[in-house]
Amino acid sequence: MRHLRRTKRVYAAKRQALLDCLQSSVGADSVTAPGLAVLLKLPKGTRDIAVAREALTYGMYPSPLSPWYVSPEGAESGLLLGVATAPMKNLARSRDRLFEIVQRLR
């Protein structure tokens, strides 16, 4: 039981660190933290699938949000960022690289 409590605290700290890192750049309205992931809403018209694919080349593994929608017409663009394996020491650098990709692919 102690292991589960410790793991829960570790993941909560990672989620909060990632949330704070992203919110400092894009504001609270664009970032939420449901469970073990952080949801980053992308600017309208940004192709989240292309952003996620490009991020893979830098060792990041975000999941695009738009495929989860039933209808492509109502789909919003965003990225689900898992916190379980997120390296804490490189958060700011990874955030900057991710935002560079988003800007390039807008």
SULUR-V888308 format. One record per backbone hydrogen bond with DSSP energy under -1.0 kcal/mol. NH is the residue of the N-H (numbers start at 1). CO is the residue of the C=O. Records with the same first field share a line. If there is no record, write none. Layout:
NH->CO  CO
This chain:
5->1
6->2
7->3
8->4
9->5
10->6
11->7
12->8
13->9
14->10
15->11
16->12
17->13
18->14
19->15
20->16
21->17
22->18
23->19
24->20
25->22
26->22
27->23
32->39
38->81
39->32
40->79
41->30
42->77
46->43
48->46
51->47
52->48
53->49
54->50
55->51
56->52
57->54
58->55
59->56
60->55
63->80
65->78
68->65
69->66
79->40
80->63
81->38
83->36
91->88
94->90
95->91
96->92
97->93
98->94
99->95
100->96
101->97
102->98
103->99
104->100
105->101
